[in-house]
Amino acid sequence: MSTKAKARPATAPVVFTANRLRDGRVVWLGTAGLWRDAITETVPFAPEAAETGLALARQGERDQHVVGVYAVEVDLAGPTPLKFRERLRVQGPSVAAEAA
């Protein structure tokens, strides 16, 4: 039996990302709990407010709009994700749809 890994506490501002269930695209949590296509439309949460943001983001999973919600630490200039994986997700699919 496996246990869910504990997330480490955020030390930088965070935004929330997931994949939209309708088409699998990467989306970002925006105002009023709406999911947006662009990271520039996100609502950053201070590290101490990350749990509040996570609760709002998980509502999108419960409403079956998105799947795989998680927090992304960002530099507020942009905002720009601190980790390469999320910077790649911001740019869109890494393979051309025509090749699939």
Backbone as JSON Lines, residues from 0, in Angstrom:
{"i":0,"aa":"M","n":[0.85,-1.17,0.0],"ca":[0.0,0.0,0.0],"c":[0.89,1.23,0.0]}
{"i":1,"aa":"S","n":[0.66,2.13,-0.92],"ca":[1.48,3.34,-0.98],"c":[0.77,4.49,-0.29]}
{"i":2,"aa":"T","n":[1.57,5.41,0.21],"ca":[1.01,6.6,0.83],"c":[1.3,7.8,-0.05]}
{"i":3,"aa":"K","n":[0.44,8.76,0.03],"ca":[0.61,9.97,-0.78],"c":[1.81,10.76,-0.25]}
{"i":4,"aa":"A","n":[2.65,11.21,-1.16],"ca":[3.83,11.99,-0.77],"c":[3.39,13.33,-0.22]}
{"i":5,"aa":"K","n":[4.07,13.77,0.83],"ca":[3.76,15.07,1.42],"c":[4.43,16.17,0.6]}
{"i":6,"aa":"A","n":[3.67,17.2,0.32],"ca":[4.22,18.34,-0.4],"c":[5.02,19.18,0.58]}
{"i":7,"aa":"R","n":[6.15,19.67,0.12],"ca":[6.93,20.54,1.01],"c":[6.29,21.92,1.01]}
{"i":8,"aa":"P","n":[6.39,22.64,2.1],"ca":[5.79,23.97,2.17],"c":[6.43,24.92,1.16]}
{"i":9,"aa":"A","n":[5.62,25.78,0.59],"ca":[6.11,26.75,-0.39],"c":[6.96,27.8,0.31]}
{"i":10,"aa":"T","n":[8.02,28.21,-0.36],"ca":[8.89,29.27,0.17],"c":[8.85,30.5,-0.72]}
{"i":11,"aa":"A","n":[8.17,30.39,-1.85],"ca":[8.02,31.5,-2.8],"c":[6.53,31.6,-3.14]}
{"i":12,"aa":"P","n":[6.11,32.7,-3.76],"ca":[4.71,32.78,-4.19],"c":[4.39,31.61,-5.13]}
{"i":13,"aa":"V","n":[3.14,31.16,-5.12],"ca":[2.73,30.04,-5.95],"c":[1.52,30.39,-6.8]}
{"i":14,"aa":"V","n":[1.42,29.71,-7.93],"ca":[0.21,29.69,-8.75],"c":[-0.15,28.22,-8.89]}
{"i":15,"aa":"F","n":[-1.35,27.94,-9.39],"ca":[-1.79,26.56,-9.49],"c":[-2.05,26.2,-10.94]}
{"i":16,"aa":"T","n":[-1.64,25.0,-11.29],"ca":[-1.81,24.5,-12.65],"c":[-2.48,23.14,-12.61]}
{"i":17,"aa":"A","n":[-3.02,22.74,-13.75],"ca":[-3.67,21.44,-13.91],"c":[-3.83,21.2,-15.4]}
{"i":18,"aa":"N","n":[-4.46,20.1,-15.74],"ca":[-4.81,19.83,-17.13],"c":[-6.33,19.85,-17.25]}
{"i":19,"aa":"R","n":[-6.81,20.53,-18.27],"ca":[-8.25,20.62,-18.51],"c":[-8.74,19.26,-18.98]}
{"i":20,"aa":"L","n":[-9.83,18.78,-18.41],"ca":[-10.36,17.46,-18.76],"c":[-10.9,17.42,-20.18]}
{"i":21,"aa":"R","n":[-11.46,18.49,-20.66],"ca":[-12.08,18.51,-21.99],"c":[-11.09,18.21,-23.11]}
{"i":22,"aa":"D","n":[-9.87,18.79,-23.02],"ca":[-8.92,18.62,-24.12],"c":[-7.49,18.33,-23.67]}
{"i":23,"aa":"G","n":[-7.25,18.23,-22.36],"ca":[-5.92,17.89,-21.86],"c":[-4.93,19.03,-21.81]}
{"i":24,"aa":"R","n":[-5.33,20.23,-22.21],"ca":[-4.42,21.38,-22.24],"c":[-4.04,21.82,-20.83]}
{"i":25,"aa":"V","n":[-2.85,22.4,-20.72],"ca":[-2.38,22.97,-19.47],"c":[-3.16,24.24,-19.2]}
{"i":26,"aa":"V","n":[-3.68,24.37,-17.98],"ca":[-4.42,25.57,-17.58],"c":[-3.89,26.06,-16.24]}
{"i":27,"aa":"W","n":[-4.21,27.31,-15.93],"ca":[-3.71,27.99,-14.74],"c":[-4.89,28.6,-14.0]}
{"i":28,"aa":"L","n":[-4.88,28.53,-12.66],"ca":[-5.96,29.05,-11.86],"c":[-5.97,30.57,-11.88]}
{"i":29,"aa":"G","n":[-7.09,31.14,-12.32],"ca":[-7.24,32.59,-12.39],"c":[-8.21,33.09,-11.34]}
{"i":30,"aa":"T","n":[-8.69,34.29,-11.53],"ca":[-9.6,34.9,-10.56],"c":[-10.92,34.14,-10.51]}
{"i":31,"aa":"A","n":[-11.55,34.21,-9.37],"ca":[-12.85,33.58,-9.11],"c":[-12.84,32.08,-9.37]}
{"i":32,"aa":"G","n":[-11.67,31.45,-9.28],"ca":[-11.59,30.01,-9.45],"c":[-11.73,29.54,-10.89]}
{"i":33,"aa":"L","n":[-11.63,30.44,-11.85],"ca":[-11.74,30.07,-13.26],"c":[-10.38,29.64,-13.79]}
{"i":34,"aa":"W","n":[-10.36,28.67,-14.68],"ca":[-9.13,28.13,-15.24],"c":[-8.82,28.83,-16.55]}
{"i":35,"aa":"R","n":[-7.6,29.33,-16.68],"ca":[-7.17,30.12,-17.83],"c":[-6.07,29.42,-18.61]}
{"i":36,"aa":"D","n":[-5.94,29.77,-19.88],"ca":[-4.91,29.16,-20.74],"c":[-3.53,29.77,-20.54]}
{"i":37,"aa":"A","n":[-3.46,30.98,-20.03],"ca":[-2.18,31.69,-19.93],"c":[-1.78,31.91,-18.47]}
{"i":38,"aa":"I","n":[-0.5,31.69,-18.18],"ca":[-0.01,31.91,-16.82],"c":[-0.12,33.38,-16.42]}
{"i":39,"aa":"T","n":[-0.12,34.27,-17.39],"ca":[-0.23,35.7,-17.09],"c":[-1.59,36.06,-16.5]}
{"i":40,"aa":"E","n":[-2.55,35.16,-16.59],"ca":[-3.89,35.4,-16.06],"c":[-4.11,34.72,-14.71]}
{"i":41,"aa":"T","n":[-3.03,34.26,-14.09],"ca":[-3.14,33.56,-12.81],"c":[-3.25,34.52,-11.64]}
{"i":42,"aa":"V","n":[-3.6,33.95,-10.5],"ca":[-3.62,34.68,-9.25],"c":[-2.52,34.09,-8.38]}
{"i":43,"aa":"P","n":[-1.42,34.83,-8.16],"ca":[-0.37,34.31,-7.28],"c":[-0.81,34.34,-5.82]}
{"i":44,"aa":"F","n":[-0.42,33.33,-5.08],"ca":[-0.7,33.24,-3.65],"c":[0.61,33.32,-2.89]}
{"i":45,"aa":"A","n":[0.64,34.09,-1.83],"ca":[1.81,34.14,-0.96],"c":[2.0,32.76,-0.33]}
{"i":46,"aa":"P","n":[3.23,32.4,0.05],"ca":[3.46,31.07,0.63],"c":[2.51,30.73,1.79]}
{"i":47,"aa":"E","n":[2.22,31.71,2.62],"ca":[1.34,31.43,3.77],"c":[-0.12,31.27,3.36]}
{"i":48,"aa":"A","n":[-0.49,31.65,2.14],"ca":[-1.87,31.51,1.65],"c":[-2.0,30.38,0.64]}
{"i":49,"aa":"A","n":[-0.95,29.58,0.47],"ca":[-0.97,28.51,-0.53],"c":[-2.07,27.49,-0.27]}
{"i":50,"aa":"E","n":[-2.35,27.18,0.98],"ca":[-3.4,26.21,1.29],"c":[-4.77,26.71,0.85]}
{"i":51,"aa":"T","n":[-5.01,28.0,0.98],"ca":[-6.26,28.6,0.52],"c":[-6.38,28.45,-1.0]}
{"i":52,"aa":"G","n":[-5.3,28.74,-1.7],"ca":[-5.29,28.59,-3.15],"c":[-5.49,27.16,-3.58]}
{"i":53,"aa":"L","n":[-4.86,26.23,-2.85],"ca":[-5.0,24.82,-3.18],"c":[-6.45,24.36,-3.02]}
{"i":54,"aa":"A","n":[-7.11,24.81,-1.98],"ca":[-8.51,24.46,-1.78],"c":[-9.37,24.96,-2.95]}
{"i":55,"aa":"L","n":[-9.11,26.17,-3.4],"ca":[-9.84,26.73,-4.54],"c":[-9.54,25.93,-5.81]}
{"i":56,"aa":"A","n":[-8.28,25.57,-6.01],"ca":[-7.89,24.81,-7.2],"c":[-8.52,23.41,-7.18]}
{"i":57,"aa":"R","n":[-8.55,22.78,-6.03],"ca":[-9.12,21.43,-5.93],"c":[-10.62,21.42,-6.19]}
{"i":58,"aa":"Q","n":[-11.26,22.57,-6.02],"ca":[-12.68,22.65,-6.35],"c":[-12.86,22.39,-7.85]}
{"i":59,"aa":"G","n":[-11.91,22.82,-8.66],"ca":[-11.96,22.55,-10.09],"c":[-11.92,21.06,-10.4]}
{"i":60,"aa":"E","n":[-11.17,20.3,-9.58],"ca":[-11.16,18.84,-9.74],"c":[-12.5,18.25,-9.33]}
{"i":61,"aa":"R","n":[-13.04,18.72,-8.21],"ca":[-14.33,18.21,-7.75],"c":[-15.44,18.51,-8.76]}
{"i":62,"aa":"D","n":[-15.34,19.66,-9.43],"ca":[-16.33,20.04,-10.45],"c":[-16.04,19.39,-11.8]}
{"i":63,"aa":"Q","n":[-15.0,18.59,-11.88],"ca":[-14.59,17.84,-13.06],"c":[-14.27,18.75,-14.26]}
{"i":64,"aa":"H","n":[-13.6,19.87,-13.96],"ca":[-13.1,20.75,-15.02],"c":[-11.63,20.45,-15.32]}
{"i":65,"aa":"V","n":[-10.88,20.08,-14.27],"ca":[-9.44,19.84,-14.4],"c":[-9.04,18.59,-13.63]}
{"i":66,"aa":"V","n":[-7.8,18.15,-13.9],"ca":[-7.24,17.02,-13.19],"c":[-5.76,17.31,-12.94]}
{"i":67,"aa":"G","n":[-5.24,16.78,-11.84],"ca":[-3.81,16.9,-11.56],"c":[-3.38,18.26,-11.05]}
{"i":68,"aa":"V","n":[-4.16,18.86,-10.19],"ca":[-3.83,20.19,-9.65],"c":[-2.57,20.13,-8.8]}
{"i":69,"aa":"Y","n":[-1.69,21.11,-9.0],"ca":[-0.55,21.27,-8.1],"c":[-0.03,22.7,-8.14]}
{"i":70,"aa":"A","n":[0.71,23.05,-7.09],"ca":[1.26,24.4,-6.94],"c":[2.59,24.51,-7.69]}
{"i":71,"aa":"V","n":[2.82,25.7,-8.23],"ca":[4.06,26.02,-8.94],"c":[4.65,27.28,-8.33]}
{"i":72,"aa":"E","n":[5.86,27.17,-7.79],"ca":[6.52,28.36,-7.25],"c":[6.94,29.26,-8.4]}
{"i":73,"aa":"V","n":[6.7,30.56,-8.23],"ca":[6.97,31.51,-9.31],"c":[7.74,32.73,-8.81]}
{"i":74,"aa":"D","n":[8.41,33.35,-9.76],"ca":[8.95,34.69,-9.6],"c":[7.82,35.6,-10.08]}
{"i":75,"aa":"L","n":[7.45,36.59,-9.29],"ca":[6.28,37.41,-9.63],"c":[6.46,38.23,-10.9]}
{"i":76,"aa":"A","n":[7.7,38.39,-11.37],"ca":[7.92,39.1,-12.63],"c":[7.45,38.19,-13.76]}
{"i":77,"aa":"G","n":[6.29,38.42,-14.23],"ca":[5.78,37.61,-15.33],"c":[4.38,37.07,-15.11]}
{"i":78,"aa":"P","n":[4.07,36.24,-14.18],"ca":[4.92,35.42,-13.32],"c":[5.67,34.35,-14.13]}
{"i":79,"aa":"T","n":[6.84,33.99,-13.64],"ca":[7.68,32.99,-14.29],"c":[7.95,31.85,-13.33]}
{"i":80,"aa":"P","n":[7.63,30.61,-13.73],"ca":[7.92,29.47,-12.86],"c":[9.41,29.36,-12.57]}
{"i":81,"aa":"L","n":[9.73,28.92,-11.36],"ca":[11.13,28.77,-10.96],"c":[11.75,27.49,-11.51]}
{"i":82,"aa":"K","n":[10.95,26.47,-11.78],"ca":[11.48,25.18,-12.25],"c":[11.28,25.01,-13.75]}
{"i":83,"aa":"F","n":[12.23,24.32,-14.36],"ca":[12.22,24.11,-15.8],"c":[10.95,23.42,-16.28]}
{"i":84,"aa":"R","n":[10.5,22.4,-15.56],"ca":[9.32,21.63,-15.98],"c":[8.13,22.54,-16.21]}
{"i":85,"aa":"E","n":[7.88,23.45,-15.29],"ca":[6.74,24.34,-15.42],"c":[6.97,25.42,-16.48]}
{"i":86,"aa":"R","n":[8.23,25.85,-16.63],"ca":[8.51,26.81,-17.72],"c":[8.19,26.17,-19.06]}
{"i":87,"aa":"L","n":[8.47,24.88,-19.2],"ca":[8.14,24.16,-20.42],"c":[6.63,24.06,-20.6]}
{"i":88,"aa":"R","n":[5.89,23.81,-19.52],"ca":[4.43,23.73,-19.59],"c":[3.81,25.06,-20.02]}
{"i":89,"aa":"V","n":[4.42,26.17,-19.62],"ca":[3.92,27.49,-20.01],"c":[3.98,27.66,-21.52]}
{"i":90,"aa":"Q","n":[5.03,27.13,-22.15],"ca":[5.23,27.31,-23.58],"c":[4.28,26.5,-24.44]}
{"i":91,"aa":"G","n":[3.59,25.54,-23.86],"ca":[2.66,24.73,-24.63],"c":[3.23,23.36,-24.93]}
{"i":92,"aa":"P","n":[2.54,22.59,-25.75],"ca":[3.01,21.24,-26.05],"c":[4.42,21.23,-26.61]}
{"i":93,"aa":"S","n":[5.2,20.23,-26.22],"ca":[6.58,20.15,-26.68],"c":[6.73,19.34,-27.96]}
{"i":94,"aa":"V","n":[5.6,18.85,-28.49],"ca":[5.61,18.16,-29.78],"c":[4.53,18.77,-30.65]}
{"i":95,"aa":"A","n":[4.75,18.75,-31.94],"ca":[3.77,19.3,-32.88],"c":[2.57,18.35,-32.97]}
{"i":96,"aa":"A","n":[1.38,18.9,-32.93],"ca":[0.17,18.09,-33.02],"c":[0.09,17.35,-34.35]}
{"i":97,"aa":"E","n":[0.65,17.93,-35.41],"ca":[0.6,17.31,-36.73],"c":[1.4,16.02,-36.78]}
{"i":98,"aa":"A","n":[2.43,15.89,-35.93],"ca":[3.28,14.7,-35.94],"c":[2.64,13.52,-35.23]}
{"i":99,"aa":"A","n":[1.64,13.79,-34.43],"ca":[1.0,12.72,-33.63],"c":[0.09,11.85,-34.45]}
